Amino acid sequence: MDETLIDSDTLPLSRKSVLPGAGFFTPDREGPSEGRIERLERAETVVVADGDADGLGCVALIREAREDPRLPVSVDDDEIEYEGTVPVVPASPHNLSDALEQVVEYTPAGVEVFVCDLCPDRESDVAPLAALREHAASVTWFDHHQWDEALAALVRDAGVDLTVGESDEECTTDVALRELAHTFDDQYRDLAAVTRDHDLWLREDPRSDDLADFAYWAYYELYVETVREHGADLPESVERYLEERRIEKQALIDQAVERAEMHTIDGVVVAATYGRCSQNEVCETLRERGADAAVVVKPSGSASIRGSDGFERAHEVAKQVNGGGHPKAAGCKPDIYDDMLDYAHHWTTRGAVAKQVILDGFRNLPPEQDDSGERGE
């Protein structure tokens, strides 16, 4: 392949906005890297976590609780040579089972396992739990998403200590802070509060956007070790880095906002758009323009669904389209991509099919029940 065709650094912004990143076109590595295998092989504790600020905040707390030495970091580092005994396996709901299998295959027997900020969508996502529980000394799961009761029971029946916080009141870092048997200093309590500010989209602390952006752009080890050293008050080198990256970020946000189309579905105004962008900021802007809910379809095929005080059923829509999440914030990846021709159609039509099936999810919502159990008109 001519790599210039997928090089994000050389693509015009108008094209970069509608195509996925270079990693989408690169064949997946067969299994974890040699470096990750080496880290897993010496693990005493391992964390399987979402790679956002909330999941990585949990990693920072667990390392601190297990007295894992801090590493010197620099914002210019592409990858930190992690030498501790609490490695992280970044995961998403779509590859959760693969991450759990890596732990079983590569860590020593008797390892302590934490799973953080991840909610399975289906039974197959947690199929490796029986083998994992047999392999590990303990398996602890912290989360704050909306769990299916049957899946939660399945996880607990497998011998996992599962704690799910209130999704509209706390983030998973809050749960870890509360549940870990360790006395954390004020830096970590502040980190949890600022992480919550962004994860629940409260946006009352300007530092929360910094944490979210840094977690998104930085190598995960760099993020974890930086917040262990500095907490939520990121150093000047990181602030300069974020300032530079946000110039392009805002341009991509603007393009996605301008592409948005408004739809009224059963009295709910739904804005649907497409693009490689920061979905939270796009959705916030669309809400300011009158949307009760917003859908951002990504070039990779996944989508984010955001609600508001007037629409708190985003997770119900996502569940119909191979996803899940919170009442006001959910994600999904419609099962509509059979081959690269489907993706080519996705890019050239700006996600037309994906947007349609998600909008159908809004149309197919059953009437809400009132407090008495009666269905509304």
C-alpha positions as CSV (number, residue, x, y, z in Angstrom):
1,M,0.0,0.0,0.0
2,D,1.1,3.5,-0.7
3,E,1.3,4.8,2.9
4,T,0.9,8.4,1.8
5,L,-2.8,7.5,1.1
6,I,-3.5,7.0,4.8
7,D,-0.9,9.3,6.4
8,S,-3.0,11.7,8.6
9,D,-0.2,14.2,8.7
10,T,-0.4,14.8,5.0
11,L,-4.1,14.5,4.3
12,P,-6.1,17.7,3.8
13,L,-8.3,18.4,6.7
14,S,-11.5,18.0,4.6
15,R,-10.4,14.4,3.8
16,K,-9.0,13.6,7.1
17,S,-12.4,14.4,8.6
18,V,-14.2,11.7,6.7
19,L,-11.6,8.9,6.8
20,P,-10.4,6.7,9.7
21,G,-6.9,6.9,11.1
22,A,-4.0,5.0,9.6
23,G,-4.4,2.3,12.2
24,F,-7.7,1.2,10.6
25,F,-5.9,0.2,7.5
26,T,-3.0,-1.5,9.2
27,P,-3.4,-5.3,9.7
28,D,-3.9,-6.2,13.3
29,R,-0.8,-7.6,15.1
30,E,-1.2,-11.3,15.7
31,G,-1.5,-11.2,19.5
32,P,0.1,-8.6,21.9
33,S,3.5,-7.0,21.3
34,E,6.6,-8.6,22.7
35,G,6.9,-5.6,25.1
36,R,3.4,-6.2,26.5
37,I,4.0,-9.9,26.8
38,E,7.2,-9.2,28.8
39,R,5.2,-6.9,31.1
40,L,2.5,-9.4,31.6
41,E,4.9,-12.2,32.4
42,R,6.3,-10.3,35.4
43,A,2.9,-9.0,36.6
44,E,1.8,-9.4,40.2
45,T,-1.3,-7.3,39.5
46,V,-2.8,-6.6,36.1
47,V,-5.5,-4.1,35.1
48,V,-7.7,-4.5,32.0
49,A,-9.1,-1.1,31.5
50,D,-10.8,1.3,29.0
51,G,-8.1,3.5,27.5
52,D,-9.9,6.8,28.3
53,A,-9.2,9.1,31.3
54,D,-11.6,7.2,33.5
55,G,-10.2,3.8,32.8
56,L,-6.6,5.0,33.1
57,G,-7.4,6.9,36.2
58,C,-8.3,3.5,37.8
59,V,-4.9,2.2,36.6
60,A,-3.1,5.1,38.4
61,L,-5.0,4.4,41.7
62,I,-4.3,0.7,41.5
63,R,-0.6,1.2,40.9
64,E,-0.5,3.6,43.8
65,A,-2.4,1.2,46.1
66,R,0.0,-1.6,45.1
67,E,3.1,0.6,45.7
68,D,4.2,0.3,42.1
69,P,7.2,2.7,41.6
70,R,6.5,5.9,39.6
71,L,8.4,6.4,36.4
72,P,9.9,9.7,35.1
73,V,7.9,10.9,32.1
74,S,8.1,13.4,29.3
75,V,5.4,14.5,27.0
76,D,7.8,13.8,24.1
77,D,8.0,10.1,24.9
78,D,6.2,7.9,22.4
79,E,6.3,4.9,24.8
80,I,7.5,4.6,28.3
81,E,9.5,1.5,29.1
82,Y,7.3,0.3,32.0
83,E,9.3,-1.7,34.5
84,G,6.7,-2.1,37.3
85,T,4.6,-5.1,38.3
86,V,1.1,-3.6,37.6
87,P,0.8,-3.6,33.7
88,V,-2.3,-2.5,31.9
89,V,-4.1,-4.2,29.0
90,P,-6.1,-1.4,27.2
91,A,-9.5,-2.7,26.1
92,S,-12.9,-1.7,24.8
93,P,-16.2,-3.6,25.1
94,H,-15.6,-4.8,21.5
95,N,-12.4,-6.6,22.4
96,L,-12.9,-7.3,26.1
97,S,-12.8,-11.1,25.6
98,D,-9.5,-10.9,23.8
99,A,-8.0,-8.8,26.6
100,L,-9.2,-11.3,29.2
101,E,-7.6,-14.1,27.2
102,Q,-4.3,-12.3,27.1
103,V,-4.3,-12.2,30.9
104,V,-4.9,-15.9,31.1
105,E,-2.3,-16.7,28.5
106,Y,0.6,-14.5,29.6
107,T,0.4,-13.6,33.3
108,P,1.7,-15.9,36.1
109,A,-0.8,-18.1,37.9
110,G,-2.1,-16.5,41.0
111,V,-2.0,-12.9,39.6
112,E,-4.4,-10.3,41.0
113,V,-6.7,-9.0,38.2
114,F,-8.7,-5.8,38.0
115,V,-11.2,-4.9,35.2
116,C,-12.1,-1.2,35.1
117,D,-14.5,1.0,33.3
118,L,-15.8,-1.7,30.9
119,C,-19.3,-3.1,30.6
120,P,-19.9,-6.2,28.5
121,D,-22.6,-6.0,25.8
122,R,-23.2,-9.8,25.5
123,E,-22.4,-13.1,27.2
124,S,-19.6,-13.9,24.7
125,D,-17.7,-10.8,25.9
126,V,-17.1,-12.5,29.3
127,A,-16.7,-16.1,28.0
128,P,-13.0,-16.2,29.3
129,L,-14.1,-15.5,32.9
130,A,-14.2,-19.1,34.0
131,A,-10.6,-19.7,32.8
132,L,-9.5,-16.3,34.2
133,R,-11.0,-17.0,37.7
134,E,-9.3,-20.4,37.8
135,H,-6.0,-18.8,36.7
136,A,-6.0,-15.7,39.0
137,A,-5.9,-15.3,42.7
138,S,-8.8,-12.8,42.5
139,V,-10.7,-10.9,39.9
140,T,-12.2,-7.5,40.9
141,W,-14.3,-5.4,38.5
142,F,-15.1,-1.7,38.9
143,D,-17.5,0.1,36.6
144,H,-20.3,2.7,36.5
145,H,-22.2,1.9,33.3
146,Q,-25.7,0.6,32.9
147,W,-25.4,-3.2,33.3
148,D,-27.8,-5.8,32.1
149,E,-28.9,-7.6,35.2
150,A,-28.4,-11.1,33.7
151,L,-24.8,-10.2,32.7
152,A,-24.1,-8.8,36.1
153,A,-25.3,-12.0,37.7
154,L,-23.3,-14.1,35.2
155,V,-20.1,-12.2,36.1
156,R,-20.7,-12.5,39.9
157,D,-21.5,-16.2,39.6
158,A,-18.1,-16.7,37.9
159,G,-16.5,-15.6,41.2
160,V,-15.8,-12.0,40.3
161,D,-16.1,-9.2,42.9
162,L,-18.2,-6.7,40.8
163,T,-18.9,-3.2,42.0
164,V,-21.0,-0.9,39.7
165,G,-21.4,2.7,40.8
166,E,-24.3,5.0,40.1
167,S,-23.8,6.0,36.5
168,D,-25.2,9.5,36.9
169,E,-23.3,10.3,40.1
170,E,-19.8,8.8,39.9
171,C,-17.2,7.7,37.4
172,T,-15.3,4.4,37.7
173,T,-12.3,6.2,39.2
174,D,-14.6,7.2,42.0
175,V,-15.5,3.6,42.5
176,A,-11.9,2.5,42.6
177,L,-11.0,5.3,45.0
178,R,-13.8,4.1,47.3
179,E,-13.3,0.3,47.0
180,L,-9.6,-0.1,47.1
181,A,-8.2,-0.8,50.6
182,H,-5.7,2.0,50.6
183,T,-5.6,5.6,52.0
184,F,-5.1,7.9,49.0
185,D,-3.9,11.4,49.4
186,D,-5.7,14.5,48.3
187,Q,-4.1,14.4,44.8
188,Y,-6.0,11.2,44.0
189,R,-9.3,12.4,45.4
190,D,-8.9,15.5,43.2
191,L,-8.0,13.3,40.2
192,A,-11.2,11.3,40.7
193,A,-13.3,14.5,41.0
194,V,-11.9,16.0,37.8
195,T,-12.2,12.8,35.9
196,R,-15.9,12.6,37.0
197,D,-16.4,16.1,35.8
198,H,-15.6,15.1,32.3
199,D,-16.9,11.6,32.3
200,L,-20.4,12.6,33.4
201,W,-20.1,15.7,31.2
202,L,-20.6,18.2,34.1
203,R,-17.9,20.5,32.7
204,E,-17.5,22.6,35.9
205,D,-13.7,22.2,36.1
206,P,-11.6,23.3,33.1
207,R,-9.0,20.7,34.0
208,S,-11.3,17.9,33.0
209,D,-11.1,18.6,29.3
210,D,-7.3,18.6,29.6
211,L,-7.4,15.1,31.2
212,A,-9.7,13.8,28.6
213,D,-7.7,15.2,25.6
214,F,-4.4,14.0,27.1
215,A,-5.7,10.5,27.7
216,Y,-7.0,10.4,24.1
217,W,-3.8,11.7,22.4
218,A,-1.0,10.3,24.7
219,Y,0.3,6.8,24.9
220,Y,-1.5,5.2,27.9
221,E,1.6,4.7,30.0
222,L,2.5,8.4,29.6
223,Y,-0.9,9.4,30.8
224,V,-0.9,7.1,33.8
225,E,2.5,8.0,35.0
226,T,1.9,11.8,34.4
227,V,-1.2,11.9,36.6
228,R,0.5,9.8,39.3
229,E,3.2,12.4,39.4
230,H,1.1,15.6,38.9
231,G,-2.5,14.6,39.6
232,A,-5.1,16.6,37.7
233,D,-2.8,19.7,37.5
234,L,-0.9,18.7,34.3
235,P,2.6,20.2,33.8
236,E,3.3,23.0,31.4
237,S,4.9,20.7,28.8
238,V,1.5,18.8,28.6
239,E,-0.4,22.1,28.4
240,R,1.7,23.3,25.5
241,Y,1.2,19.9,23.7
242,L,-2.6,20.1,24.2
243,E,-2.7,23.7,22.9
244,E,-1.0,22.7,19.7
245,R,-3.2,19.6,19.1
246,R,-6.5,21.5,19.8
247,I,-6.1,23.7,16.7
248,E,-6.8,20.8,14.5
249,K,-9.3,19.3,16.9
250,Q,-11.5,22.4,16.7
251,A,-11.4,22.4,12.9
252,L,-12.6,18.8,12.9
253,I,-15.3,19.6,15.4
254,D,-16.5,22.5,13.2
255,Q,-16.7,20.3,10.1
256,A,-18.8,17.6,12.0
257,V,-21.1,20.3,13.4
258,E,-21.7,21.8,9.9
259,R,-22.6,18.3,8.5
260,A,-25.3,17.7,11.1
261,E,-28.9,17.2,10.1
262,M,-31.8,17.5,12.5
263,H,-34.6,14.9,12.8
264,T,-37.7,15.0,15.0
265,I,-38.7,11.5,16.1
266,D,-41.7,11.2,18.5
267,G,-41.1,14.7,19.7
268,V,-37.4,14.3,20.3
269,V,-35.0,16.4,18.2
270,V,-32.1,14.2,17.1
271,A,-29.0,15.7,15.4
272,A,-27.1,13.2,13.4
273,T,-23.6,13.8,11.9
274,Y,-20.5,12.1,10.7
275,G,-16.7,12.6,11.0
276,R,-13.5,12.0,12.8
277,C,-13.9,14.4,15.7
278,S,-14.2,14.8,19.4
279,Q,-17.8,13.6,19.9
280,N,-18.5,15.2,23.2
281,E,-17.8,18.7,22.0
282,V,-19.7,18.1,18.8
283,C,-22.7,16.8,20.7
284,E,-22.6,19.7,23.2
285,T,-22.6,22.2,20.3
286,L,-25.6,20.4,18.7
287,R,-27.5,20.5,22.0
288,E,-26.9,24.2,22.2
289,R,-28.4,24.4,18.7
290,G,-31.6,22.8,19.9
291,A,-31.0,19.0,19.8
292,D,-32.4,16.8,22.6
293,A,-30.0,14.0,21.5
294,A,-27.1,13.8,19.1
295,V,-25.5,11.0,17.1
296,V,-21.9,11.1,15.8
297,V,-21.0,8.4,13.4
298,K,-17.3,7.8,13.1
299,P,-15.3,6.8,9.9
300,S,-14.2,3.7,11.8
301,G,-17.9,2.5,11.9
302,S,-18.6,3.1,15.5
303,A,-20.9,5.8,16.8
304,S,-21.5,7.9,19.9
305,I,-25.0,8.8,21.2
306,R,-25.5,11.6,23.6
307,G,-28.7,12.6,25.4
308,S,-29.7,15.5,27.6
309,D,-32.0,16.4,30.5
310,G,-34.8,16.1,28.0
311,F,-33.7,12.7,26.6
312,E,-32.2,10.1,29.0
313,R,-32.5,6.9,26.9
314,A,-29.2,6.9,24.9
315,H,-28.3,3.5,26.3
316,E,-31.6,2.0,25.1
317,V,-30.9,3.2,21.6
318,A,-27.4,1.9,21.7
319,K,-28.5,-1.5,22.9
320,Q,-30.5,-2.0,19.7
321,V,-27.4,-1.4,17.6
322,N,-24.7,-3.5,19.2
323,G,-23.8,-1.2,22.0
324,G,-24.7,0.2,25.4
325,G,-23.7,2.9,28.0
326,H,-25.4,5.5,30.1
327,P,-28.8,7.2,29.9
328,K,-27.1,10.4,28.5
329,A,-24.0,8.9,26.9
330,A,-23.7,5.6,25.0
331,G,-21.8,4.0,22.2
332,C,-22.3,1.4,19.6
333,K,-21.0,-0.1,16.3
334,P,-23.8,-1.2,14.0
335,D,-23.3,-4.7,12.6
336,I,-23.5,-3.5,9.0
337,Y,-19.9,-3.9,7.7
338,D,-19.3,-7.2,5.9
339,D,-16.3,-6.1,3.8
340,M,-14.3,-3.1,2.6
341,L,-16.9,-2.3,0.0
342,D,-19.3,-1.6,2.9
343,Y,-16.7,0.7,4.5
344,A,-16.1,2.5,1.2
345,H,-19.8,3.2,0.9
346,H,-19.7,4.3,4.6
347,W,-17.0,6.9,3.9
348,T,-18.4,8.2,0.6
349,T,-21.9,8.6,1.9
350,R,-20.7,10.0,5.2
351,G,-22.1,7.2,7.3
352,A,-25.6,7.1,5.7
353,V,-26.5,3.5,6.6
354,A,-25.1,3.7,10.1
355,K,-27.0,6.9,10.8
356,Q,-30.2,5.4,9.5
357,V,-30.1,2.3,11.7
358,I,-29.3,4.4,14.7
359,L,-32.2,6.8,14.0
360,D,-34.4,3.7,13.6
361,G,-33.3,2.8,17.1
362,F,-34.9,6.1,18.3
363,R,-38.0,5.3,16.3
364,N,-38.2,1.8,17.8
365,L,-38.0,2.9,21.5
366,P,-41.1,1.7,23.4
367,P,-43.2,4.4,25.2
368,E,-41.7,5.4,28.6
369,Q,-43.4,4.2,31.7
370,D,-44.4,6.7,34.4
371,D,-43.7,6.2,38.1
372,S,-46.8,4.1,38.5
373,G,-45.7,1.7,35.8
374,E,-48.3,3.0,33.3
375,R,-47.1,3.7,29.8
376,G,-47.3,7.3,28.7
377,E,-49.2,8.5,25.7
